[in-house]
Amino acid sequence: MPVGDSPYLEFEKRRDGMIHAMDGGLWMHRHVWKGRPMAHLVSTNKELLLHYGTLIGVTPERLQYKPLKDPRTGIRRDAWHWDLGGPYLPPRAR
């Protein structure tokens, strides 16, 4: 659920997050990589991701393209994500 003015959503279930991203929303998917907390910010809406990147100071060259399978249809769709860690990783909502 959105917290305050957060432009992204986080979900308990990965499938729910994927559906949100497939519908053009921003999905924050947190995980741990090599012992460090990080997240992917995922969407099929490239422009929305680029706008968020501008707000937090991430250069457009860091945006990664990765087609993802829509869990509702099984069809792969164009999608993009930011790898967010360190100072770019927002704190978890309370």
TAGI-V761549 format. One record per backbone hydrogen bond with DSSP energy under -0.5 kcal/mol. NH is the residue of the N-H (numbers start at 1). CO is the residue of the C=O. Records with the same first field share a line. If there is no record, write none. Layout:
BEGIN
NH->CO ; CO
END
This chain:
BEGIN
4->2
6->3
9->26
14->12
17->13
18->14
19->15
20->16
21->17
22->18
23->19
24->21
25->20
27->25 ; 42
28->9 ; 26
29->27 ; 40
30->28
31->38
33->36
36->33
38->31
39->84
40->29
41->82
42->27 ; 40
43->80
44->21
46->44
49->45
50->46
51->47
52->48
53->49
54->50
55->51
56->52
57->53
58->53
62->59
63->60
64->81
66->79
68->77
70->75
73->70
74->70
77->68
80->43
81->64
82->41
84->39 ; 82
85->83
86->37
88->85
89->86
90->88
END
